[in-house]
Structure formats: structure tokens, C-alpha cells
Amino acid sequence: MRAVNESAFDTRAEADLVENLHAQAVPVISLVAEEGGSVVGHILFGPVDLPDHPDLKVMGLGPVAVVPERQCQGIGSALVRAGLDRCRRSGVGAVVLVGHPEYYPRFGFVPGAGFGIHCAYDVPEEAFMALELRPGYLKDASGVVKYHDAFDHV
């Protein structure tokens, strides 16, 4: 997983983040894509908090990585779909992310502000997105989403 994340990003920060989340966060959903016995992609979902709504089970998607020579071939999309399905089966009600606003809507993600939730980090409003895995799950939610402390070092 580390090699995939290091090859997919400009720095080692995401690879360090994955290792720290695996060691510190509970629960974590981590999936890999393999091809010919080699790992070519990885996705991680970790817990996030909506402090005013501690009863909500929400996960944060990220990072998702695919080795450069296999990007734009559907591996990332397959990982996102499989990860969302695993989250749904694990009882997660919603997933949030900070990502490219032109990529993630294909999976149903919309700006989090539409649900009254916002990111704790200074990111463009359209880059912070949410997806309800159970319709209406975020209906009464509001506030600032707090990511795991490991994200503070990225």
C-alpha cells in the first residue's frame, strides 16, 4: 500500500497518513486492487466526527491511489464503488471527502454545504462533498466535520 500511495502522490504525506490511520483510527476500511499479484490501487475510509451529532456514523474517504501507469483505466472508480459498498454493509450512513469536484459526483457525491455540514480544513466549498448511503441520513445534520488527528499532519 505504501508503494502505491508514494507513486500516486507528489510527496510521502499520503502514504504516512495511511500508515497512521491504520495504526490509530477505528474503524478503518482499507481495500486494494491487485493485478497479476501486484497491488496497483488502494483506498482508505476512516472515521470522522460531526461533534454536534455523535450518534451519526460517518466515514471520510481518502486517500485513493492508483499507480501512475494504471491510472485512468477504471481502477480508482472500482475501488470507490467497492469501498462505498463495504461502508454501506458496515452500517455507515454517510461518507464525506475532500476531492476533485468534477470526479466524485459520478458516485453521487454533492457539496456538503447542501446538508449543512462543512469541512474543518480551509478547502474550497465545492471540494468538500458528502454522500448519504442511507437516504435522509444527514437530514438533520449540521456543523463542522472533524477528521482524525492524523490528517492534521498532511
DSSP file with accessible surface (Angstrom, degrees, kcal/mol):
  #  RESIDUE AA STRUCTURE BP1 BP2  ACC     N-H-->O    O-->H-N    N-H-->O    O-->H-N    TCO  KAPPA ALPHA  PHI   PSI    X-CA   Y-CA   Z-CA
    1    1 A M     >        0   0   84      0, 0.0     4,-2.4     0, 0.0     5,-0.2   0.000 360.0 360.0 360.0 -40.8    0.0    0.0    0.0
    2    2 A R  H  >  +     0   0   66      1,-0.2     4,-2.9     2,-0.2     5,-0.2   0.933 360.0  49.7 -60.1 -46.4    2.8    2.4    0.9
    3    3 A A  H  > S+     0   0   73      1,-0.2     4,-2.2     2,-0.2    -1,-0.2   0.894 110.6  50.6 -60.9 -39.5    4.5    2.0   -2.5
    4    4 A V  H  > S+     0   0    6      2,-0.2     4,-1.9     1,-0.2    -1,-0.2   0.946 113.2  44.8 -63.8 -47.4    1.2    2.6   -4.3
    5    5 A N  H  X S+     0   0    0     -4,-2.4     4,-1.3     1,-0.2    -2,-0.2   0.897 112.8  51.1 -66.3 -38.0    0.5    5.8   -2.3
    6    6 A E  H  < S+     0   0   62     -4,-2.9    -1,-0.2     1,-0.2    -2,-0.2   0.893 112.8  46.0 -66.1 -36.9    4.1    7.0   -2.8
    7    7 A S  H  < S+     0   0   51     -4,-2.2    -1,-0.2    -5,-0.2    -2,-0.2   0.823 112.6  50.2 -75.2 -27.8    3.9    6.5   -6.5
    8    8 A A  H  < S+     0   0   25     -4,-1.9     2,-0.3    -5,-0.2    -1,-0.2   0.714 109.9  51.3 -85.1 -19.6    0.5    8.2   -6.9
    9    9 A F  S  < S-     0   0   60     -4,-1.3    56,-0.0     2,-0.2     6,-0.0  -0.800  79.6-122.4-121.2 160.7    1.2   11.4   -5.0
   10   10 A D  S    S+     0   0  171     -2,-0.3     2,-0.3     2,-0.0    -1,-0.1   0.703  94.6  29.5 -72.7 -23.4    4.0   14.0   -5.1
   11   11 A T  S    S-     0   0   83     -6,-0.1     3,-0.4     1,-0.0     4,-0.3  -0.793  82.2-112.0-128.9 176.7    5.0   13.5   -1.5
   12   12 A R  S  > S+     0   0  160     -2,-0.3     4,-2.7     1,-0.2     5,-0.2   0.399  89.1 100.9 -87.7   1.6    5.1   10.8    1.1
   13   13 A A  H  > S+     0   0   26      1,-0.2     4,-2.6     2,-0.2    -1,-0.2   0.893  81.2  46.7 -57.6 -44.2    2.4   12.5    3.1
   14   14 A E  H  > S+     0   0   44     -3,-0.4     4,-2.5     2,-0.2    -1,-0.2   0.901 112.0  50.5 -67.9 -38.5   -0.5   10.4    1.9
   15   15 A A  H  > S+     0   0    0     -4,-0.3     4,-2.1     2,-0.2    -2,-0.2   0.921 112.4  47.5 -64.3 -41.1    1.5    7.2    2.5
   16   16 A D  H  X S+     0   0   68     -4,-2.7     4,-2.7     2,-0.2    -2,-0.2   0.907 110.2  53.4 -63.7 -41.3    2.3    8.3    6.0
   17   17 A L  H  X S+     0   0    7     -4,-2.6     4,-3.0    -5,-0.2     5,-0.3   0.929 107.2  50.7 -59.6 -45.8   -1.3    9.2    6.6
   18   18 A V  H  X S+     0   0    4     -4,-2.5     4,-2.5     1,-0.2    -1,-0.2   0.937 112.1  47.0 -59.2 -46.2   -2.5    5.7    5.5
   19   19 A E  H  X S+     0   0   98     -4,-2.1     4,-1.8     1,-0.2    -1,-0.2   0.923 113.5  48.3 -62.7 -43.0    0.0    4.1    7.9
   20   20 A N  H  X S+     0   0   60     -4,-2.7     4,-2.3     2,-0.2     5,-0.3   0.904 111.7  49.1 -65.9 -40.5   -1.0    6.4   10.8
   21   21 A L  H  X S+     0   0    1     -4,-3.0     4,-2.4     1,-0.2    -1,-0.2   0.915 109.5  52.2 -66.0 -40.8   -4.7    5.8   10.2
   22   22 A H  H  < S+     0   0   81     -4,-2.5    -1,-0.2    -5,-0.3    -2,-0.2   0.884 116.7  40.7 -59.8 -37.1   -4.2    2.1   10.1
   23   23 A A  H  < S+     0   0   85     -4,-1.8    -2,-0.2    -5,-0.2    -1,-0.2   0.800 130.4  22.3 -80.9 -29.5   -2.4    2.3   13.5
   24   24 A Q  H  < S+     0   0  106     -4,-2.3     2,-0.3    -5,-0.1    -3,-0.2   0.710 100.9  79.6-115.0 -28.7   -4.6    4.9   15.2
   25   25 A A     <  -     0   0    7     -4,-2.4     3,-0.1    -5,-0.3     0, 0.0  -0.672  63.1-135.9 -96.2 144.8   -8.1    5.0   13.8
   26   26 A V  S    S+     0   0  128     -2,-0.3     2,-0.1     1,-0.3    20,-0.1  -0.983  82.1  23.6-140.9 128.3  -11.0    2.6   14.4
   27   27 A P  S    S+     0   0   62      0, 0.0     2,-0.4     0, 0.0    -1,-0.3   0.669  75.3 171.7 -85.3 163.0  -12.8    1.6   12.3
   28   28 A V        -     0   0   38     18,-0.2     2,-0.6    -3,-0.1    18,-0.2  -0.993  19.8-156.8-129.2 136.6  -10.9    1.8    9.0
   29   29 A I  E     +A   45   0A  16     16,-2.6    16,-2.7    -2,-0.4     2,-0.4  -0.980  20.9 175.4-112.3 118.2  -12.0    0.3    5.7
   30   30 A S  E     +A   44   0A  34     -2,-0.6     2,-0.3    14,-0.2    14,-0.2  -0.991   2.6 178.0-130.2 122.9   -9.0   -0.3    3.5
   31   31 A L  E     -A   43   0A  24     12,-2.3    12,-2.4    -2,-0.4     2,-0.3  -0.939   9.6-159.2-126.5 148.5   -9.1   -2.0    0.1
   32   32 A V  E     -A   42   0A  57     -2,-0.3     2,-0.5    10,-0.2    10,-0.2  -0.904  12.7-139.2-122.7 155.0   -6.6   -2.8   -2.5
   33   33 A A  E     -A   41   0A  22      8,-2.2     7,-3.1    -2,-0.3     8,-1.4  -0.958  24.8-163.4-108.2 129.5   -6.8   -3.6   -6.2
   34   34 A E  E     -A   39   0A 133     -2,-0.5     2,-0.4     5,-0.3     5,-0.2  -0.890  13.6-179.1-116.1 147.8   -4.5   -6.3   -7.4
   35   35 A E  E >  S-A   38   0A  90      3,-2.8     3,-1.7    -2,-0.4    -2,-0.0  -0.952  76.0 -12.5-144.6 119.9   -3.3   -7.2  -10.9
   36   36 A G  T 3  S-     0   0   85     -2,-0.4     3,-0.1     1,-0.3    -1,-0.0   0.836 129.1 -53.4  59.8  33.0   -1.0  -10.1  -11.6
   37   37 A G  T 3  S+     0   0   67      1,-0.2     2,-0.4     0, 0.0    -1,-0.3   0.462 117.6 108.8  82.8   0.2   -0.2  -10.5   -7.9
   38   38 A S  E <  S-A   35   0A  72     -3,-1.7    -3,-2.8     2,-0.0     2,-0.5  -0.893  73.0-119.4-111.5 142.6    0.8   -6.8   -7.5
   39   39 A V  E     +A   34   0A  53     -2,-0.4    -5,-0.3    -5,-0.2     3,-0.1  -0.673  36.4 167.2 -78.1 123.8   -1.1   -4.1   -5.7
   40   40 A V  E     +     0   0A  14     -7,-3.1    27,-2.4    -2,-0.5     2,-0.3   0.466  61.0  23.6-115.5  -8.4   -2.0   -1.4   -8.2
   41   41 A G  E     -AB  33  66A   0     -8,-1.4    -8,-2.2    25,-0.2     2,-0.3  -0.992  56.0-171.6-156.7 156.7   -4.5    0.6   -6.2
   42   42 A H  E     -AB  32  65A   0     23,-2.8    23,-3.1    -2,-0.3     2,-0.3  -0.990   0.5-173.8-151.3 143.7   -5.6    1.4   -2.7
   43   43 A I  E     -AB  31  64A   0    -12,-2.4   -12,-2.3    -2,-0.3     2,-0.4  -0.993   7.0-163.5-138.2 146.2   -8.5    3.2   -1.0
   44   44 A L  E     -A   30   0A   0     19,-1.4    18,-3.2    -2,-0.3     2,-0.4  -0.992   7.1-169.7-132.5 137.8   -9.0    4.1    2.7
   45   45 A F  E     +AB  29  61A   0    -16,-2.7   -16,-2.6    -2,-0.4    16,-0.2  -0.998  16.3 179.1-122.0 128.8  -12.1    5.1    4.6
   46   46 A G  E     - B   0  60A   4     14,-2.3    14,-3.9    -2,-0.4   -18,-0.2  -0.881  33.8 -87.2-128.8 161.3  -11.6    6.4    8.2
   47   47 A P  E     - B   0  59A  29      0, 0.0   101,-0.6     0, 0.0     2,-0.3  -0.347  39.2-172.4 -69.0 143.1  -13.9    7.7   10.9
   48   48 A V  E     -CB 147  58A   9     10,-1.8    10,-0.5    99,-0.2     2,-0.4  -0.918  15.2-131.1-127.2 159.1  -14.8   11.3   11.0
   49   49 A D  E     -C  146   0A 105     97,-3.0    97,-3.4    -2,-0.3     3,-0.1  -0.911  13.9-166.1-114.7 140.7  -16.8   13.2   13.7
   50   50 A L    >   -     0   0   10     -2,-0.4     3,-3.2     3,-0.3     6,-0.2  -0.900  22.4-158.7-114.6  89.9  -19.7   15.5   13.5
   51   51 A P  T 3  S+     0   0   84      0, 0.0    -1,-0.1     0, 0.0    92,-0.1   0.766  86.5  51.6 -50.5 -33.5  -19.4   16.8   17.1
   52   52 A D  T 3  S+     0   0  118     90,-0.3     3,-0.1     1,-0.3    91,-0.1   0.557 117.4  41.0 -79.8  -4.9  -23.0   18.1   17.3
   53   53 A H    X   +     0   0   38     -3,-3.2     3,-1.9     1,-0.1    -3,-0.3  -0.501  63.3 162.4-139.3  66.2  -24.3   14.7   16.1
   54   54 A P  T 3  S+     0   0  116      0, 0.0    -1,-0.1     0, 0.0    -2,-0.1   0.688  71.8  66.9 -65.3 -15.0  -22.2   12.0   17.8
   55   55 A D  T 3  S+     0   0  129     -5,-0.1     2,-0.3    -3,-0.1    -3,-0.0   0.651  80.1  96.6 -79.5 -14.2  -24.8    9.3   17.0
   56   56 A L    <   -     0   0   36     -3,-1.9     2,-0.9    -6,-0.2    -6,-0.2  -0.592  68.3-143.9 -80.9 135.0  -24.2    9.6   13.3
   57   57 A K        +     0   0   88     -2,-0.3    36,-2.5    34,-0.2    37,-1.1  -0.850  34.4 163.4-100.7 102.9  -21.8    7.0   11.8
   58   58 A V  E     -Bd  48  94A  11     -2,-0.9   -10,-1.8   -10,-0.5     2,-0.3  -0.953  19.9-161.2-124.7 140.0  -19.9    8.9    9.1
   59   59 A M  E     -Bd  47  95A   3     35,-2.0    37,-2.5    -2,-0.4     2,-0.5  -0.880  14.3-133.0-118.2 153.2  -16.6    7.9    7.3
   60   60 A G  E     -Bd  46  96A   2    -14,-3.9   -14,-2.3    -2,-0.3     2,-0.5  -0.902  17.5-139.8-105.2 131.1  -14.2   10.0    5.4
   61   61 A L  E     +B   45   0A   8     35,-2.9    37,-0.5    -2,-0.5   -16,-0.2  -0.777  38.2 156.6 -88.8 128.8  -12.9    8.7    2.0
   62   62 A G  E     +     0   0A  12    -18,-3.2     2,-0.1    -2,-0.5   -16,-0.1  -0.375  33.2  18.5 138.4 143.5   -9.3    9.3    1.3
   63   63 A P  E     +     0   0A  15      0, 0.0   -19,-1.4     0, 0.0    -1,-0.5   0.604  53.5 179.6 -85.8 164.1   -6.8    8.8    0.1
   64   64 A V  E     -B   43   0A  28    -21,-0.2     2,-0.4    -3,-0.2   -21,-0.2  -0.993  12.9-179.6-120.5 132.6   -7.4    6.8   -3.0
   65   65 A A  E     -B   42   0A   3    -23,-3.1   -23,-2.8    -2,-0.4     2,-0.4  -0.995  17.4-177.4-138.9 142.5   -4.4    6.0   -5.1
   66   66 A V  E     -B   41   0A  13     -2,-0.4   -25,-0.2   -25,-0.2     5,-0.1  -0.996  42.2-100.8-135.1 136.8   -3.6    4.1   -8.3
   67   67 A V    >   -     0   0   14    -27,-2.4     3,-2.1    -2,-0.4     4,-0.4  -0.274  39.5-114.1 -56.8 142.1   -0.1    3.5   -9.6
   68   68 A P  G >  S+     0   0   63      0, 0.0     3,-1.4     0, 0.0    -1,-0.1   0.848 112.5  56.0 -51.6 -41.3    0.6    6.1  -12.4
   69   69 A E  G 3  S+     0   0  138      1,-0.3    -2,-0.1     3,-0.0     0, 0.0   0.642 112.8  43.1 -71.8  -8.1    0.8    3.6  -15.2
   70   70 A R  G X  S+     0   0   52     -3,-2.1     3,-0.7   -30,-0.1     5,-0.5   0.312  86.2 119.9-116.9   7.7   -2.7    2.2  -14.4
   71   71 A Q  T <   +     0   0   83     -3,-1.4    -4,-0.0    -4,-0.4    -6,-0.0  -0.311  69.0  28.4 -71.3 157.1   -4.5    5.5  -13.8
   72   72 A C  T 3  S+     0   0  140      1,-0.1    -1,-0.2    -2,-0.0    -3,-0.0   0.776  92.9 101.9  63.6  30.6   -7.5    6.4  -15.9
   73   73 A Q  S <  S-     0   0  104     -3,-0.7    -2,-0.1     0, 0.0    -1,-0.1   0.162 102.0 -94.4-126.1  13.9   -8.4    2.8  -16.5
   74   74 A G  S  > S+     0   0   42      4,-0.0     4,-2.2     3,-0.0     5,-0.2   0.391  93.6 114.4  93.8  -3.4  -11.2    2.4  -14.0
   75   75 A I  H  > S+     0   0   20     -5,-0.5     4,-2.4     2,-0.2     5,-0.2   0.942  79.0  47.2 -67.7 -46.0   -9.3    1.1  -11.1
   76   76 A G  H  > S+     0   0   12      1,-0.2     4,-2.5     2,-0.2    -1,-0.2   0.927 112.8  49.5 -60.4 -44.4   -9.9    4.1   -8.9
   77   77 A S  H  > S+     0   0   14      1,-0.2     4,-2.6     2,-0.2    -1,-0.2   0.909 110.0  50.9 -61.5 -41.8  -13.6    4.1   -9.7
   78   78 A A  H  X S+     0   0   55     -4,-2.2     4,-2.6     1,-0.2     5,-0.2   0.907 110.6  49.7 -63.8 -38.8  -13.9    0.4   -8.9
   79   79 A L  H  X S+     0   0    9     -4,-2.4     4,-2.7     2,-0.2    -2,-0.2   0.912 110.3  49.9 -65.6 -42.4  -12.2    1.0   -5.6
   80   80 A V  H  X S+     0   0    0     -4,-2.5     4,-2.8     2,-0.2     5,-0.2   0.957 113.3  45.9 -61.0 -48.3  -14.6    3.8   -4.8
   81   81 A R  H  X S+     0   0  140     -4,-2.6     4,-2.2     1,-0.2    -2,-0.2   0.926 115.1  46.3 -61.5 -45.2  -17.6    1.7   -5.6
   82   82 A A  H  X S+     0   0   48     -4,-2.6     4,-2.4    -5,-0.2    -1,-0.2   0.906 113.7  49.7 -64.9 -39.6  -16.4   -1.3   -3.7
   83   83 A G  H  X S+     0   0    0     -4,-2.7     4,-2.6    -5,-0.2    -2,-0.2   0.906 109.9  49.5 -66.2 -42.2  -15.4    0.9   -0.7
   84   84 A L  H  X S+     0   0   10     -4,-2.8     4,-2.6    -5,-0.2    -1,-0.2   0.908 111.2  50.6 -63.5 -38.8  -18.8    2.6   -0.6
   85   85 A D  H  X S+     0   0   68     -4,-2.2     4,-2.6    -5,-0.2    -2,-0.2   0.927 110.4  49.0 -64.1 -42.9  -20.5   -0.8   -0.7
   86   86 A R  H  X S+     0   0  101     -4,-2.4     4,-1.3     2,-0.2    -2,-0.2   0.914 111.2  50.2 -63.5 -41.7  -18.3   -2.0    2.2
   87   87 A C  H ><>S+     0   0    0     -4,-2.6     5,-2.3     2,-0.2     3,-0.5   0.946 110.4  49.9 -59.7 -47.5  -19.2    1.1    4.1
   88   88 A R  H ><5S+     0   0  115     -4,-2.6     3,-1.6     1,-0.2    -2,-0.2   0.931 111.0  48.5 -57.1 -46.6  -22.9    0.6    3.5
   89   89 A R  H 3<5S+     0   0  162     -4,-2.6    -1,-0.2     1,-0.3    -2,-0.2   0.729 106.7  58.7 -68.6 -20.1  -22.7   -3.0    4.6
   90   90 A S  T <<5S-     0   0   53     -4,-1.3    -1,-0.3    -3,-0.5    -2,-0.2   0.350 122.5-103.4 -90.0   3.7  -20.8   -1.9    7.8
   91   91 A G  T < 5 +     0   0   28     -3,-1.6     2,-0.2     1,-0.3    -3,-0.2   0.565  67.3 153.5  87.8   9.9  -23.7    0.3    8.8
   92   92 A V      < -     0   0    2     -5,-2.3    -1,-0.3    -6,-0.2   -34,-0.2  -0.543  28.9-163.1 -72.3 135.6  -22.1    3.7    7.8
   93   93 A G        +     0   0    0    -36,-2.5    40,-2.4     1,-0.3    41,-1.5   0.727  65.5   5.9 -93.7 -24.3  -24.8    6.2    7.0
   94   94 A A  E     -dE  58 132A   0    -37,-1.1   -35,-2.0    38,-0.3     2,-0.4  -0.992  56.8-147.6-157.1 156.6  -22.8    8.8    5.0
   95   95 A V  E     -dE  59 131A   0     36,-2.4    36,-2.4    -2,-0.3     2,-0.3  -0.985  13.7-168.4-129.0 138.8  -19.3    9.4    3.6
   96   96 A V  E     +dE  60 130A   1    -37,-2.5   -35,-2.9    -2,-0.4     2,-0.3  -0.853   9.9 170.5-121.0 161.7  -17.5   12.7    3.2
   97   97 A L  E     - E   0 129A   1     32,-2.2    32,-2.7    -2,-0.3     2,-0.5  -0.987  34.4-130.8-160.8 161.1  -14.4   13.7    1.3
   98   98 A V  E     + E   0 128A  64    -37,-0.5     2,-0.3    -2,-0.3    30,-0.2  -0.995  60.7 114.7-114.0 117.6  -12.2   16.5    0.1
   99   99 A G        -     0   0   18     28,-2.4    -2,-0.1    -2,-0.5   -37,-0.0  -0.938  66.9 -38.8-165.4-172.9  -11.6   15.9   -3.6
  100  100 A H    >>  -     0   0  122     -2,-0.3     4,-1.8     1,-0.2     3,-1.5  -0.491  43.0-148.0 -69.9 119.2  -12.0   16.9   -7.2
  101  101 A P  T 34 S+     0   0   46      0, 0.0    -1,-0.2     0, 0.0    26,-0.0   0.677  97.0  53.5 -65.9 -13.6  -15.5   18.3   -7.7
  102  102 A E  T 34 S+     0   0  143      2,-0.1     4,-0.1     3,-0.1    -2,-0.1   0.637 112.2  43.5 -93.4 -11.5  -15.5   17.0  -11.3
  103  103 A Y  T X4 S+     0   0   54     -3,-1.5     3,-1.0     2,-0.1     4,-0.2   0.894 107.5  49.4 -96.7 -50.3  -14.6   13.4  -10.4
  104  104 A Y  G ><>S+     0   0   21     -4,-1.8     3,-2.1     1,-0.2     5,-1.4   0.744  90.3  75.0 -76.2 -21.5  -16.7   12.4   -7.3
  105  105 A P  G > 5S+     0   0   60      0, 0.0     3,-2.3     0, 0.0    -1,-0.2   0.831  82.9  72.5 -59.3 -24.2  -20.2   13.5   -8.4
  106  106 A R  G < 5S+     0   0  146     -3,-1.0    -2,-0.2     1,-0.3    -3,-0.0   0.735  98.8  48.0 -61.4 -19.3  -20.2   10.4  -10.7
  107  107 A F  G < 5S-     0   0   26     -3,-2.1    -1,-0.3    -4,-0.2    -3,-0.1   0.359 131.8 -93.1 -99.5   1.3  -20.6    8.3   -7.5
  108  108 A G  T < 5S+     0   0   38     -3,-2.3    24,-0.2     1,-0.3    -2,-0.1   0.423  74.8 148.1 103.3   0.0  -23.4   10.5   -6.1
  109  109 A F      < +     0   0    3     -5,-1.4    -1,-0.3    22,-0.1    22,-0.2  -0.456  20.2 179.9 -70.9 141.0  -21.3   13.0   -4.0
  110  110 A V  E     -F  130   0A  66     20,-2.3    20,-3.0    -2,-0.1    -1,-0.0  -0.901  43.3 -68.4-132.6 162.4  -22.6   16.5   -3.7
  111  111 A P  E >   -F  129   0A  61      0, 0.0     3,-1.4     0, 0.0    18,-0.3  -0.262  40.2-135.3 -54.9 133.5  -21.3   19.6   -1.9
  112  112 A G  G > >S+     0   0    0     16,-2.6     3,-2.2    13,-0.3     5,-1.9   0.792  99.0  73.2 -61.4 -28.5  -21.5   19.0    1.9
  113  113 A A  G > 5S+     0   0   27     15,-0.4     3,-1.6    12,-0.3    -1,-0.3   0.815  84.5  67.4 -58.6 -28.2  -22.9   22.5    2.4
  114  114 A G  G < 5S+     0   0   73     -3,-1.4    -1,-0.3     1,-0.3    -2,-0.2   0.736 104.7  43.3 -63.8 -21.0  -26.2   21.3    0.9
  115  115 A F  G < 5S-     0   0   45     -3,-2.2    -1,-0.3    -4,-0.3    -2,-0.2   0.373 122.1-107.2 -99.6  -1.3  -26.5   19.1    4.0
  116  116 A G  T < 5S+     0   0   26     -3,-1.6    27,-2.0    -4,-0.3     2,-0.4   0.669  82.1 122.2  82.7  15.6  -25.4   21.9    6.4
  117  117 A I  E   < -g  143   0B   2     -5,-1.9    -1,-0.3    25,-0.3     2,-0.3  -0.876  38.8-172.5-113.9 149.5  -22.0   20.3    7.0
  118  118 A H  E     -g  144   0B  84     25,-2.3    27,-3.4    -2,-0.4     2,-0.3  -0.926  26.6-102.1-137.5 160.6  -18.7   21.9    6.4
  119  119 A C  E     -g  145   0B  21     -2,-0.3     4,-0.2    25,-0.2    27,-0.1  -0.591  16.6-138.7 -86.4 142.8  -15.0   20.8    6.5
  120  120 A A  S    S+     0   0   50     25,-1.3     2,-0.2    -2,-0.3    -1,-0.1   0.694  85.9  75.5 -71.0 -18.3  -12.8   21.7    9.4
  121  121 A Y  S    S-     0   0   73      1,-0.1     2,-1.6     0, 0.0    -2,-0.2  -0.626  96.6-104.7 -96.2 156.4  -10.0   22.5    6.9
  122  122 A D        +     0   0  170     -2,-0.2    -2,-0.1     3,-0.0    -1,-0.1  -0.617  67.0 139.4 -81.5  87.8   -9.7   25.5    4.6
  123  123 A V        -     0   0   40     -2,-1.6    -4,-0.1    -4,-0.2     5,-0.1  -0.920  62.8 -82.2-126.9 155.9  -10.8   24.0    1.3
  124  124 A P    >>  -     0   0   78      0, 0.0     3,-1.7     0, 0.0     4,-0.8  -0.337  41.5-122.0 -56.7 139.9  -13.0   25.3   -1.5
  125  125 A E  G >4 S+     0   0  128      1,-0.3     3,-0.9     2,-0.2   -13,-0.3   0.860 111.5  54.6 -54.7 -38.2  -16.6   24.7   -0.7
  126  126 A E  G 34 S+     0   0  106      1,-0.2    -1,-0.3   -15,-0.1   -27,-0.1   0.687 101.3  60.5 -73.1 -14.1  -17.2   22.6   -3.8
  127  127 A A  G <4 S+     0   0   13     -3,-1.7   -28,-2.4   -29,-0.1     2,-0.8   0.698  88.4  77.7 -86.0 -18.9  -14.3   20.3   -2.9
  128  128 A F  E <<  +E   98   0A   6     -3,-0.9   -16,-2.6    -4,-0.8   -15,-0.4  -0.829  69.9 171.8 -93.8 113.6  -15.9   19.2    0.4
  129  129 A M  E     -EF  97 111A   3    -32,-2.7   -32,-2.2    -2,-0.8     2,-0.3  -0.828  20.2-160.6-126.1 160.6  -18.5   16.6   -0.6
  130  130 A A  E     -EF  96 110A   0    -20,-3.0   -20,-2.3    -2,-0.3     2,-0.4  -0.962   3.7-162.5-139.1 153.8  -20.9   14.2    1.0
  131  131 A L  E     -E   95   0A  22    -36,-2.4   -36,-2.4    -2,-0.3     2,-0.6  -0.985  16.7-140.2-137.6 123.8  -22.9   11.1    0.0
  132  132 A E  E     -E   94   0A  50     -2,-0.4   -38,-0.3   -24,-0.2   -39,-0.1  -0.759  11.5-171.5 -81.3 122.2  -25.7    9.7    2.0
  133  133 A L  S    S+     0   0   13    -40,-2.4   -39,-0.2    -2,-0.6    -1,-0.2   0.668  85.6  42.7 -84.2 -19.7  -25.6    5.9    2.0
  134  134 A R  S >  S-     0   0  117    -41,-1.5     3,-2.3    -3,-0.1    -1,-0.2  -0.991 105.1-111.0-122.6 118.1  -29.0    5.9    3.6
  135  135 A P  T 3  S+     0   0  131      0, 0.0    -2,-0.1     0, 0.0   -42,-0.0  -0.183 101.1  12.7 -51.8 132.5  -31.4    8.4    2.1
  136  136 A G  T >  S+     0   0   39      1,-0.0     3,-1.7    -4,-0.0     4,-0.3   0.447  85.7 129.1  82.5   1.8  -32.1   11.2    4.6
  137  137 A Y  T <  S+     0   0   41     -3,-2.3     3,-0.3     1,-0.3   -43,-0.1   0.852  78.9  37.5 -60.3 -37.0  -29.3   10.2    6.9
  138  138 A L  T >  S+     0   0    2     -4,-0.2     3,-1.5     1,-0.2    -1,-0.3   0.277  83.2 114.7 -98.1  13.3  -27.9   13.8    7.0
  139  139 A K  T <  S+     0   0  155     -3,-1.7    -1,-0.2     1,-0.3    -2,-0.1   0.862  88.5  27.5 -53.5 -43.6  -31.3   15.5    7.0
  140  140 A D  T 3  S+     0   0  121     -4,-0.3    -1,-0.3    -3,-0.3     2,-0.1   0.269  99.1 115.3-104.1  10.9  -30.9   16.9   10.5
  141  141 A A    <   +     0   0    8     -3,-1.5     2,-0.3   -26,-0.1    -3,-0.1  -0.447  31.8 154.3 -80.6 154.7  -27.1   17.2   10.5
  142  142 A S        +     0   0   57     -2,-0.1   -90,-0.3     2,-0.1   -25,-0.3  -0.953  25.5  60.7-166.5 161.5  -25.2   20.4   10.6
  143  143 A G  E    S-g  117   0B  20    -27,-2.0   -25,-2.3    -2,-0.3     2,-0.5  -0.659  81.6 -37.1 117.0-167.3  -21.8   21.6   11.8
  144  144 A V  E     -g  118   0B  78     -2,-0.2     2,-0.4   -27,-0.2   -25,-0.2  -0.860  49.8-132.3-105.6 126.5  -18.2   21.1   11.0
  145  145 A V  E     -g  119   0B   3    -27,-3.4   -25,-1.3    -2,-0.5     2,-0.6  -0.629  18.7-152.0 -78.7 128.6  -16.8   17.7   10.2
  146  146 A K  E     -C   49   0A  71    -97,-3.4   -97,-3.0    -2,-0.4     2,-0.1  -0.904   7.3-150.9-106.1 119.9  -13.7   16.8   12.2
  147  147 A Y  E     -C   48   0A   8     -2,-0.6   -99,-0.2   -99,-0.2     5,-0.1  -0.450  38.0 -76.9 -81.2 163.5  -11.2   14.4   10.6
  148  148 A H    >   -     0   0   43   -101,-0.6     3,-2.2     1,-0.1     4,-0.4  -0.210  46.6-109.2 -56.5 148.8   -9.0   12.1   12.6
  149  149 A D  G >  S+     0   0   94      1,-0.3     3,-1.7     2,-0.2     4,-0.3   0.762 113.5  74.3 -56.0 -25.9   -6.0   13.8   14.2
  150  150 A A  G >  S+     0   0    2      1,-0.3     3,-1.3     2,-0.2    -1,-0.3   0.817  87.1  63.0 -59.3 -27.5   -3.7   12.0   11.7
  151  151 A F  G X  S+     0   0   39     -3,-2.2     3,-1.6     1,-0.2    -1,-0.3   0.727  85.5  74.2 -70.6 -20.0   -5.0   14.4    9.0
  152  152 A D  G <  S+     0   0   85     -3,-1.7    -1,-0.2    -4,-0.4    -2,-0.2   0.665  93.9  53.5 -67.4 -13.1   -3.5   17.3   10.8
  153  153 A H  G <         0   0  153     -3,-1.3    -1,-0.3    -4,-0.3    -2,-0.2   0.276 360.0 360.0-106.7  11.1    0.0   16.3    9.7
  154  154 A V    <         0   0   90     -3,-1.6  -140,-0.0  -138,-0.0    -3,-0.0  -0.713 360.0 360.0 -91.4 360.0   -0.8   16.1    5.9
